[in-house]
Amino acid sequence: MSTLKVDTIQDRSSNQKGTLRQGTPCVMNPVVLNTVNTQAHGLSSTPSMIETYLECTTSELGYSVGDRVFMQFKDSGAGSFGFIVEYDSTNVRILQASTAPQVLNRATPTEAISITLANWKIVAVPYIIN
């Protein structure tokens, strides 16, 4: 578990001061459609924030192994949206829908392209301020 000392972290509802502690990440490796991955985060309460990204595990679409892509919500227009991350006082869950997440091709970023599932993993890292 990593810690980072911070003076002030501000969110929409309050100013908090304290230590930023990392919980146990939830990882879906490789990405699998129609799947829920659950991981106990090991924190004392519900995380204050979650860092979520796709990480390349086999080079494709201009990305190299280890490259990370921050994911923002994107509706495919077909009623499915890749994945979401949810969390509570005990667990972090990655819920992967029936369609693959999409990224921009790094070399030619003109449109979103579905990833090759076996070439990526989804990582959700929980943090708490206390």
C-alpha positions in Angstrom: 0.0 0.0 0.0 1.5 3.4 -1.1 1.0 6.6 0.8 1.4 10.2 -0.3 1.3 13.1 2.1 -0.9 16.0 0.9 -1.7 19.3 2.5 -5.1 19.8 0.9 -7.3 17.9 -1.6 -10.4 19.7 -2.7 -13.4 18.0 -4.2 -16.9 19.4 -5.0 -18.2 18.9 -1.5 -15.4 19.6 0.9 -11.8 20.4 1.6 -9.9 17.5 3.1 -6.4 17.3 4.6 -4.5 14.2 5.3 -2.6 11.3 3.8 -3.6 9.9 0.4 -3.6 6.1 0.8 -3.7 3.6 -2.1 -5.8 0.5 -1.8 -5.5 -2.8 -3.7 -6.2 -2.2 -7.4 -8.9 -4.1 -9.3 -7.4 -5.5 -12.5 -9.1 -7.2 -15.5 -6.3 -8.8 -17.4 -7.1 -9.4 -20.2 -10.3 -7.5 -20.9 -13.2 -10.0 -21.1 -16.6 -9.1 -22.4 -19.7 -9.5 -20.2 -17.7 -9.9 -17.1 -17.5 -8.4 -13.6 -14.2 -8.4 -11.7 -14.3 -7.7 -8.0 -11.4 -6.9 -5.7 -11.5 -6.0 -2.0 -9.6 -2.7 -1.7 -8.4 -3.0 1.9 -9.2 0.6 2.8 -10.9 1.7 6.0 -14.0 3.1 4.2 -15.3 4.0 0.7 -12.5 5.3 -1.5 -12.3 9.1 -2.0 -11.4 8.6 -5.6 -10.6 5.9 -8.2 -7.9 6.2 -10.9 -9.0 4.2 -13.9 -7.1 3.4 -17.1 -6.5 0.9 -19.9 -2.9 -0.4 -20.0 -1.4 -1.8 -23.2 0.0 -5.3 -22.8 0.8 -6.1 -26.5 1.6 -3.3 -28.9 -1.3 -2.1 -31.1 -2.9 1.1 -32.5 0.3 3.0 -32.0 0.6 2.1 -28.3 3.5 0.3 -26.8 3.5 -2.2 -23.9 3.0 -0.3 -20.6 1.3 2.7 -22.2 -1.7 3.9 -20.3 -4.9 5.5 -21.6 -7.1 7.4 -19.3 -10.7 6.4 -20.0 -13.6 8.9 -20.2 -17.2 7.8 -20.5 -18.0 7.2 -24.1 -21.4 5.9 -25.4 -21.0 3.8 -28.5 -24.5 4.8 -29.6 -25.5 1.1 -29.6 -26.7 1.1 -25.9 -23.4 -0.2 -24.6 -20.4 1.7 -23.3 -17.4 -0.6 -22.8 -16.9 -0.7 -19.0 -17.7 1.1 -15.8 -16.1 1.0 -12.4 -18.1 1.0 -9.2 -17.0 0.9 -5.6 -18.3 0.7 -2.0 -16.8 0.5 1.5 -15.4 -3.0 0.8 -14.8 -3.6 -3.0 -13.9 -2.1 -6.3 -15.6 -3.7 -9.3 -14.9 -3.4 -13.1 -18.1 -4.2 -15.1 -17.3 -4.9 -18.7 -20.2 -4.7 -21.2 -20.7 -6.6 -24.4 -18.7 -4.2 -26.5 -14.9 -3.6 -26.3 -13.6 -0.3 -25.0 -12.4 2.1 -27.7 -9.3 4.2 -27.9 -8.0 6.7 -30.5 -5.3 5.3 -32.7 -2.2 7.1 -31.4 -0.6 7.5 -34.8 -3.8 8.7 -36.6 -6.2 10.0 -33.9 -9.2 10.6 -36.2 -11.7 8.1 -34.8 -12.2 5.7 -31.9 -11.3 2.1 -32.6 -12.2 -1.0 -30.5 -9.2 -2.5 -28.8 -8.1 -6.1 -29.2 -9.2 -7.4 -25.9 -6.2 -9.7 -25.3 -3.8 -6.7 -25.8 -5.1 -4.6 -22.9 -6.0 -4.7 -19.3 -8.3 -2.4 -17.3 -6.9 -1.1 -14.0 -8.9 0.7 -11.3 -6.8 2.0 -8.4 -8.7 3.1 -5.2 -7.5 5.9 -2.9 -8.7 7.3 0.3 -7.8 10.5 2.2 -7.4 10.0 6.0 
